[in-house]
Amino acid sequence: MKRVFCLGNGESRKGVNLDLLKPFGKIYGCNAMYREYAPDVLVSVDQGITHEIYQSGYAYTNECYFRNWFPQKAEQYNNSVYGTTEKRMMDFIDTLDLKVETERGNSEKFVVGGPPLYNFAKQVMKNKEKLKEYKGNFKTNVTWIQKDKVKCIKDVQGGQDLGWAAGPTAIWLAIKNEQPQQVYLMGHDLNSDTNRINNLYKGTPNYNPATHKPTPSNNWIVQLNALMNENPDIAFYKVNRTPVDNNSKVNRLQPEFHQHKNLVYITYDELQKSIDNKW
């Protein structure tokens, strides 16, 4: 039986020993999971965390899938980053400190995250107060490319990228790449049992503050529904910390999933029993 473990970053998976899973299937994770654990495949779709992952050096030795990861030649730098080749304007843009850039070294290619800075600079020229707004909410990432193990999502799946969130995208890639009979969904909590965001990395760089309200689950639900509909022969296991409790928004039978006969709810204890019995 071929299985994959697809990990979201909901707090229900906190403390789970992921090394126990490795003998039984590939592990697909997403975003800041790399900070504490290296899954077999890491998926990122948002430019802030994607550039963080790359700039950490993680992608040099670990397989990653990134959205909109299109290396450009060095000679394209001014047009892509600044949006102009006028030296006076480029010098002014540099004074604004709206760019985060890695050391180039011997690299001949780069990836830029964010639009060219020309229009922002023009607005600051008209209204200096705009700079405070931009500094608090905006940065353009420029990452110089080294030898790495990155694949662009769009490049590897026949030119297709569904534009989904990182968690469902990781599941989609795992199904495409591994063709499993079983998919275990861990940390895909969808909701929060508090009035605060449910994410292991809340309050850290490239994530919302710990006091932020819960992230709406609409998109995740639509995308997971599509995956289960399109793969009726795959058994999906939603792994929860505790048994089903319909008073809980995390551990309940998800109302939008009632029609799926290929979805099973289990606990981490039940998963552990399967591991102990070596399936």
C-alpha positions as CSV (number, residue, x, y, z in Angstrom):
1,M,0.0,0.0,0.0
2,K,1.6,3.3,-1.1
3,R,0.9,6.3,1.2
4,V,1.9,9.9,1.6
5,F,1.8,12.2,4.6
6,C,0.8,15.7,3.7
7,L,1.4,18.2,6.5
8,G,-0.2,21.5,7.0
9,N,0.9,23.8,9.8
10,G,-2.1,23.7,12.1
11,E,-1.3,23.4,15.8
12,S,-2.8,19.9,16.0
13,R,0.4,18.4,14.7
14,K,2.6,20.1,17.4
15,G,5.0,17.6,19.0
16,V,4.4,14.8,16.5
17,N,7.5,12.7,15.8
18,L,7.6,12.9,12.1
19,D,10.6,10.6,11.8
20,L,8.3,7.7,12.7
21,L,6.5,8.3,9.4
22,K,9.4,8.2,7.1
23,P,9.7,4.4,6.7
24,F,6.0,4.3,5.5
25,G,5.7,7.0,2.9
26,K,7.0,10.3,1.7
27,I,6.4,13.5,3.7
28,Y,5.2,16.6,2.0
29,G,5.2,19.8,4.0
30,C,4.9,23.5,3.4
31,N,6.2,26.9,4.2
32,A,8.0,27.4,7.6
33,M,8.0,23.7,8.4
34,Y,11.6,23.8,7.1
35,R,12.7,25.7,10.2
36,E,12.2,22.6,12.4
37,Y,12.1,19.7,10.0
38,A,13.1,18.7,6.5
39,P,10.2,16.9,4.8
40,D,10.9,14.9,1.6
41,V,9.3,17.7,-0.3
42,L,8.7,21.3,0.8
43,V,6.1,23.5,-1.0
44,S,5.7,27.3,-0.8
45,V,3.5,29.6,-2.8
46,D,3.8,33.0,-1.2
47,Q,6.8,35.2,-2.1
48,G,7.8,36.2,1.4
49,I,8.2,32.8,2.9
50,T,9.5,31.4,-0.4
51,H,12.4,33.8,-0.5
52,E,13.0,33.2,3.2
53,I,13.3,29.5,2.5
54,Y,15.7,30.0,-0.3
55,Q,17.8,32.6,1.4
56,S,18.2,30.3,4.4
57,G,20.2,27.9,2.2
58,Y,17.6,25.1,2.7
59,A,16.8,24.8,-1.0
60,Y,20.4,24.0,-1.9
61,T,20.1,20.5,-0.5
62,N,16.4,19.8,-0.1
63,E,13.7,19.3,-2.7
64,C,11.3,22.3,-3.0
65,Y,8.5,23.4,-5.2
66,F,7.9,27.1,-5.4
67,R,5.2,29.2,-7.2
68,N,6.3,31.9,-9.7
69,W,9.9,30.9,-9.3
70,F,11.4,32.2,-12.6
71,P,15.1,32.9,-12.6
72,Q,16.2,35.8,-14.8
73,K,19.5,36.6,-16.2
74,A,21.6,39.3,-14.5
75,E,21.3,41.7,-17.4
76,Q,17.6,41.9,-16.7
77,Y,18.1,43.1,-13.1
78,N,17.5,46.9,-13.6
79,N,14.3,46.5,-15.5
80,S,12.9,43.7,-13.3
81,V,13.9,45.2,-9.9
82,Y,13.9,48.9,-10.4
83,G,11.6,49.2,-13.4
84,T,14.0,51.7,-14.9
85,T,17.6,52.0,-16.2
86,E,17.9,55.7,-15.2
87,K,20.8,56.0,-12.8
88,R,19.4,58.9,-10.8
89,M,16.1,57.1,-10.2
90,M,17.8,53.9,-9.3
91,D,20.0,55.7,-6.8
92,F,16.9,57.3,-5.3
93,I,15.2,53.9,-5.0
94,D,18.2,52.5,-3.2
95,T,17.7,55.2,-0.5
96,L,14.2,54.0,0.2
97,D,15.3,50.7,1.7
98,L,12.4,48.8,0.1
99,K,14.6,45.9,-1.2
100,V,15.9,42.8,0.6
101,E,18.7,41.2,-1.5
102,T,21.1,38.3,-1.0
103,E,24.8,38.5,-1.8
104,R,25.3,37.9,-5.5
105,G,28.7,36.1,-5.4
106,N,29.3,34.4,-8.7
107,S,25.6,34.0,-9.5
108,E,24.4,34.9,-13.0
109,K,20.7,34.6,-12.3
110,F,18.2,36.0,-9.8
111,V,14.5,35.7,-8.8
112,V,12.6,38.8,-7.8
113,G,9.5,38.7,-5.5
114,G,7.4,41.8,-5.9
115,P,6.7,44.4,-8.6
116,P,9.4,46.8,-9.9
117,L,10.1,49.6,-7.5
118,Y,9.7,52.5,-9.9
119,N,6.0,53.3,-9.2
120,F,6.6,53.2,-5.5
121,A,9.4,55.7,-5.8
122,K,7.3,58.0,-7.9
123,Q,4.6,58.0,-5.3
124,V,7.1,58.7,-2.5
125,M,8.4,61.7,-4.6
126,K,4.9,63.1,-4.5
127,N,4.1,62.3,-0.9
128,K,6.9,61.4,1.5
129,E,4.4,60.0,4.0
130,K,3.9,57.1,1.6
131,L,7.3,55.8,2.5
132,K,6.2,54.9,6.1
133,E,3.3,53.0,4.6
134,Y,5.5,51.1,2.2
135,K,8.2,50.3,4.8
136,G,5.6,48.7,7.1
137,N,3.8,46.7,4.5
138,F,6.0,46.1,1.5
139,K,9.4,44.7,0.5
140,T,10.8,43.5,-2.8
141,N,12.9,40.3,-2.4
142,V,15.8,39.8,-4.7
143,T,17.4,36.4,-4.4
144,W,20.5,35.4,-6.4
145,I,20.4,31.8,-7.5
146,Q,22.9,29.2,-6.5
147,K,22.9,25.5,-7.4
148,D,19.7,24.2,-5.8
149,K,16.9,21.6,-5.8
150,V,14.0,23.9,-6.6
151,K,11.3,23.2,-9.1
152,C,8.7,25.7,-10.2
153,I,5.2,24.3,-9.7
154,K,4.1,25.5,-13.1
155,D,7.1,24.0,-14.9
156,V,6.8,20.4,-13.6
157,Q,3.1,19.7,-13.9
158,G,2.6,20.2,-17.6
159,G,2.5,24.0,-17.3
160,Q,-0.2,23.8,-14.7
161,D,-0.5,25.6,-11.3
162,L,-4.0,25.7,-9.9
163,G,-3.2,28.8,-7.8
164,W,-4.2,27.0,-4.6
165,A,-3.0,27.6,-1.0
166,A,0.3,25.9,0.0
167,G,-1.3,23.0,1.9
168,P,-3.7,21.8,-0.8
169,T,-1.0,22.4,-3.4
170,A,1.3,20.1,-1.5
171,I,-1.4,17.4,-1.5
172,W,-2.0,17.9,-5.2
173,L,1.7,17.5,-6.0
174,A,2.0,14.5,-3.7
175,I,-0.8,12.8,-5.6
176,K,0.7,13.7,-9.0
177,N,4.2,12.6,-8.1
178,E,3.7,9.6,-5.9
179,Q,0.3,8.1,-7.1
180,P,-0.6,6.9,-3.6
181,Q,-3.5,4.8,-2.5
182,Q,-3.6,6.6,0.9
183,V,-3.2,10.2,1.8
184,Y,-2.8,11.3,5.4
185,L,-3.7,14.9,6.2
186,M,-1.9,16.1,9.3
187,G,-2.1,19.6,10.6
188,H,-4.8,20.5,8.1
189,D,-7.0,21.9,10.9
190,L,-9.0,24.2,8.7
191,N,-10.4,26.1,11.6
192,S,-9.5,27.3,15.1
193,D,-11.1,26.4,18.4
194,T,-10.2,29.9,19.7
195,N,-10.7,33.4,18.4
196,R,-7.0,33.5,17.3
197,I,-5.2,32.2,14.3
198,N,-4.4,28.4,14.3
199,N,-0.8,28.1,13.0
200,L,2.4,26.8,14.5
201,Y,4.4,29.7,13.2
202,K,2.1,32.6,14.1
203,G,3.9,35.7,15.3
204,T,7.1,34.8,13.3
205,P,8.5,36.4,10.2
206,N,6.2,36.1,7.1
207,Y,3.2,35.1,9.3
208,N,0.4,36.9,10.9
209,P,0.7,38.0,14.6
210,A,-0.4,35.5,17.3
211,T,-3.3,37.8,18.1
212,H,-4.6,37.7,14.6
213,K,-8.2,36.4,14.0
214,P,-8.6,32.9,12.5
215,T,-7.8,32.5,8.8
216,P,-11.0,31.9,6.8
217,S,-11.1,28.2,5.7
218,N,-13.3,28.7,2.6
219,N,-10.5,28.3,0.1
220,W,-8.9,25.3,1.8
221,I,-12.3,23.6,1.9
222,V,-13.0,24.2,-1.8
223,Q,-9.6,22.9,-2.7
224,L,-9.7,19.8,-0.5
225,N,-13.2,19.0,-1.8
226,A,-11.8,19.1,-5.4
227,L,-8.9,16.8,-4.4
228,M,-11.3,14.2,-2.9
229,N,-13.8,14.5,-5.8
230,E,-11.1,14.1,-8.4
231,N,-9.4,11.1,-6.7
232,P,-12.3,8.8,-5.6
233,D,-9.9,5.8,-5.5
234,I,-7.6,7.4,-2.9
235,A,-8.4,7.0,0.8
236,F,-7.9,10.3,2.6
237,Y,-7.3,10.2,6.3
238,K,-7.8,13.5,8.3
239,V,-5.7,13.0,11.4
240,N,-6.9,14.9,14.5
241,R,-5.5,15.3,17.9
242,T,-8.6,13.9,19.6
243,P,-11.7,11.8,18.5
244,V,-14.4,13.4,16.6
245,D,-16.2,16.1,18.6
246,N,-18.8,18.2,16.8
247,N,-18.4,20.9,19.4
248,S,-14.9,21.5,18.1
249,K,-14.3,23.4,14.9
250,V,-11.0,21.4,14.4
251,N,-12.0,17.9,15.4
252,R,-15.5,17.8,14.1
253,L,-16.9,16.0,11.1
254,Q,-16.4,18.8,8.6
255,P,-19.9,19.6,7.2
256,E,-18.7,20.4,3.7
257,F,-17.0,16.9,3.4
258,H,-20.1,14.7,4.3
259,Q,-20.5,13.5,0.7
260,H,-17.0,12.0,0.5
261,K,-16.9,8.2,1.0
262,N,-13.1,8.2,0.6
263,L,-12.6,10.4,3.7
264,V,-11.9,8.8,7.1
265,Y,-11.3,10.7,10.4
266,I,-8.7,9.2,12.7
267,T,-6.6,10.3,15.7
268,Y,-2.9,10.5,16.2
269,D,-3.2,7.6,18.6
270,E,-4.8,5.5,15.9
271,L,-2.1,6.5,13.5
272,Q,0.5,5.5,16.0
273,K,-1.0,2.0,16.3
274,S,-0.7,1.6,12.5
275,I,2.9,2.6,12.8
276,D,3.6,0.3,15.7
277,N,2.0,-2.6,13.7
278,K,4.1,-1.5,10.7
279,W,0.9,-1.4,8.6
